[in-house]
Amino acid sequence: MLHLEIIGLVQGVYYRASMVEKATSIGVTGWVRNRHDGSVEAMVAGHESALQEIVDWAREGPAAAVVRDVVVSEGEGCFDAFEQRQTG
């Protein structure tokens, strides 16, 4: 399980909804939310290959996003699906 902090122009560009679509399509569970500092945060769980795919996707995001950095660290939790959460 991984915790992602996505930094750049990532709010107001359909980033979270796009991540829900991508994660669901590859079998990743967890959540994604905006942060008050303008970044996006996600907790992702799944097979190693799916986690690598979602991290690679996070570094690009949807077409309107401008991702400057993705900080990846160990995550925690247990999830049944992938959901978009309120700003945290």
N, C-alpha and C positions, 0 to 999 in steps of 0.2 A: 504494500500500500504506500502511496506517495501523496505528499502535500505539495501543491504547486502555487506559486505566487507569480502571476503574470503581470508584467509592468510595461506600460506604454500607453498608446491610445487604444484602450480596450473596453471602455464604457461607452454606451450609446451607439455601438457599431454591430449589434446582434451577436456579440461574442458568446454570452452565456447560452442563449438559445441554440446557437450553432454547436457549442460544445455538448449540450444535451443530445442533439441529433447524432453527432459523431460518436460519443461515448456509447449511446444506446445501440448504434449500428455495429459496434465492435465488441459488445459485451462487457464494457467497463461499468462498474457501479460506483456510487459516491454522490458528490454534490459540487455545485459551482455557485459562487455569489460575488457580487460587487463588494468592494471595500470602500470605506469612507475616504481613503487616501487616493482614490482613482484607479487602483489596481483591481485585478480580479483574482480570487482565491478559489482553489479547487482541491478536493480530496478525492483521489481515484484509487480504485481497487480492481484487480483482475489478474489474468495471466500475464506473465512477464512480457510476452510479445505484444499484447494489447496495451499494456502500460507504456511500452516504448512508442507505440503508434500514437497514443493520445498525447504524450509529451511532445513528439515530433509535430503533431497537429497544433498543439498549444503554442509552439514557437512561431507559427504562421497565423493561425486564427482565420476568421472569415476575411473576405476581400477588403472590407473597409478598415480593418484593424491595422495598427502599426505596433507590432510587438518589439520592445527594446530588449527584454530579458525575461527568462523563465527561471525562477529559483526553485529547485527541486530538493525536497528533504523527505525524511521518513514521515509517514502519516499514521493515523490510527482510526479505528472505528469499524463498524460492521454495517453493510448496506445491502439492500435487496434490489435497488434500482438506481438510476442516476437522475438527480433532480436539481432544479434551479431553486436556490434559496434567496431569501430577502437579504438586503445589504447587511453586512456584519462588521 
